[in-house]
């Protein structure tokens, strides 16, 4: 997990995890990763995004599958009624 500047330049990853799973053909498995603001906040600016890269391999063939997801960050709207 790393930050991507609004210019498209990626920073060094600030978090990496490895999970080993055996998933039977035709099945799915979900891996959840929670990232608190305290962890990613120091790495991103107002117009930046988070980039998550996931890779997996098929043991029998050695085929590698990779996917990249960019998440744009938005400041939440705050409405005060007095």
DRENTOR-258457 format. One record per residue (C-alpha): residue number from 1; x, y, z; residue in three letters. Coordinates in nm, 4 decimals, always signed. Example, Ala and Ser with C-alpha at 12.3 -4.5 7.8 and 13.67 -1.06 7.14 Angstrom:
nr 1, east +1.2300, north -0.4500, up +0.7800, rest ALA $
nr 2, east +1.3670, north -0.1060, up +0.7140, rest SER $
***
This chain:
nr 1, east +0.0000, north +0.0000, up +0.0000, rest UNK $
nr 2, east +0.1415, north +0.3344, up -0.1005, rest UNK $
nr 3, east +0.0449, north +0.6872, up -0.1940, rest UNK $
nr 4, east +0.0126, north +0.8237, up -0.5474, rest UNK $
nr 5, east +0.0565, north +1.1974, up -0.5969, rest UNK $
nr 6, east -0.1931, north +1.3907, up -0.8100, rest UNK $
nr 7, east +0.0815, north +1.4011, up -1.0761, rest UNK $
nr 8, east +0.0770, north +1.0194, up -1.0992, rest UNK $
nr 9, east +0.4102, north +0.9691, up -0.9214, rest UNK $
nr 10, east +0.3967, north +0.6837, up -0.6712, rest UNK $
nr 11, east +0.5749, north +0.7002, up -0.3384, rest UNK $
nr 12, east +0.7481, north +0.4083, up -0.1720, rest UNK $
nr 13, east +0.5029, north +0.1634, up -0.0123, rest UNK $
nr 14, east +0.4350, north +0.2348, up +0.3540, rest UNK $
nr 15, east +0.2702, north -0.0997, up +0.4264, rest UNK $
nr 16, east +0.3115, north -0.4510, up +0.2922, rest UNK $
nr 17, east +0.1370, north -0.7715, up +0.3906, rest UNK $
nr 18, east +0.1668, north -1.1274, up +0.2673, rest UNK $
nr 19, east -0.1132, north -1.3816, up +0.2886, rest UNK $
nr 20, east -0.0992, north -1.7399, up +0.1655, rest UNK $
nr 21, east -0.4292, north -1.8902, up +0.0612, rest UNK $
nr 22, east -0.5295, north -2.1980, up -0.1332, rest UNK $
nr 23, east -0.8429, north -2.1205, up -0.3287, rest UNK $
nr 24, east -1.0168, north -2.4032, up -0.5164, rest UNK $
nr 25, east -1.1084, north -2.3443, up -0.8821, rest UNK $
nr 26, east -1.4234, north -2.1349, up -0.9216, rest UNK $
nr 27, east -1.4137, north -2.0198, up -0.5582, rest UNK $
nr 28, east -1.3437, north -1.6796, up -0.4028, rest UNK $
nr 29, east -1.1807, north -1.5682, up -0.0825, rest UNK $
nr 30, east -1.1789, north -1.2237, up +0.0754, rest UNK $
nr 31, east -0.8846, north -1.0763, up +0.2639, rest UNK $
nr 32, east -0.9621, north -0.7599, up +0.4601, rest UNK $
nr 33, east -0.7021, north -0.4947, up +0.5354, rest UNK $
nr 34, east -0.7986, north -0.2021, up +0.7571, rest UNK $
nr 35, east -0.5838, north +0.1098, up +0.7284, rest UNK $
nr 36, east -0.6342, north +0.3879, up +0.9821, rest UNK $
nr 37, east -0.5774, north +0.7544, up +0.8996, rest UNK $
nr 38, east -0.2906, north +0.7629, up +1.1509, rest UNK $
nr 39, east -0.1070, north +0.5180, up +0.9222, rest UNK $
nr 40, east -0.1755, north +0.6677, up +0.5780, rest UNK $
nr 41, east -0.2267, north +1.0348, up +0.6720, rest UNK $
nr 42, east +0.1424, north +1.1295, up +0.6833, rest UNK $
nr 43, east +0.1924, north +0.9916, up +0.3304, rest UNK $
nr 44, east -0.0876, north +1.1658, up +0.1393, rest UNK $
nr 45, east -0.1791, north +1.5224, up +0.0478, rest UNK $
nr 46, east -0.5148, north +1.6771, up -0.0404, rest UNK $
nr 47, east -0.5214, north +1.5574, up -0.4030, rest UNK $
nr 48, east -0.3486, north +1.2230, up -0.3615, rest UNK $
nr 49, east -0.4774, north +0.8659, up -0.3795, rest UNK $
nr 50, east -0.3891, north +0.5349, up -0.2198, rest UNK $
nr 51, east -0.2616, north +0.2582, up -0.4456, rest UNK $
nr 52, east -0.3171, north -0.1035, up -0.3483, rest UNK $
nr 53, east -0.1376, north -0.3696, up -0.5499, rest UNK $
nr 54, east -0.2302, north -0.7367, up -0.5137, rest UNK $
nr 55, east -0.0575, north -1.0316, up -0.6771, rest UNK $
nr 56, east -0.1205, north -1.4032, up -0.6738, rest UNK $
nr 57, east +0.0297, north -1.7099, up -0.8359, rest UNK $
nr 58, east -0.1022, north -2.0410, up -0.9591, rest UNK $
nr 59, east +0.1230, north -2.3041, up -0.7999, rest UNK $
nr 60, east +0.0735, north -2.5655, up -1.0726, rest UNK $
nr 61, east +0.1564, north -2.3372, up -1.3666, rest UNK $
nr 62, east +0.3526, north -2.0502, up -1.2112, rest UNK $
nr 63, east +0.1133, north -1.8046, up -1.3779, rest UNK $
nr 64, east +0.1047, north -1.4710, up -1.1937, rest UNK $
nr 65, east -0.2068, north -1.2564, up -1.1656, rest UNK $
nr 66, east -0.1789, north -0.8947, up -1.0479, rest UNK $
nr 67, east -0.4341, north -0.6197, up -0.9871, rest UNK $
nr 68, east -0.3931, north -0.2544, up -0.8923, rest UNK $
nr 69, east -0.6589, north -0.0425, up -0.7263, rest UNK $
nr 70, east -0.6386, north +0.3352, up -0.6772, rest UNK $
nr 71, east -0.8621, north +0.4937, up -0.4177, rest UNK $
nr 72, east -0.9113, north +0.8714, up -0.4390, rest UNK $
nr 73, east -0.9368, north +1.0323, up -0.0995, rest UNK $
nr 74, east -1.1973, north +1.2985, up -0.0302, rest UNK $
nr 75, east -1.2354, north +1.5154, up +0.2744, rest UNK $
nr 76, east -1.5759, north +1.4488, up +0.4299, rest UNK $
nr 77, east -1.8283, north +1.7295, up +0.4182, rest UNK $
nr 78, east -1.9085, north +1.8857, up +0.7510, rest UNK $
nr 79, east -2.2373, north +2.0659, up +0.8078, rest UNK $
nr 80, east -2.3021, north +2.2518, up +1.1308, rest UNK $
nr 81, east -2.6482, north +2.3654, up +1.2312, rest UNK $
nr 82, east -2.6632, north +2.6150, up +1.5139, rest UNK $
***
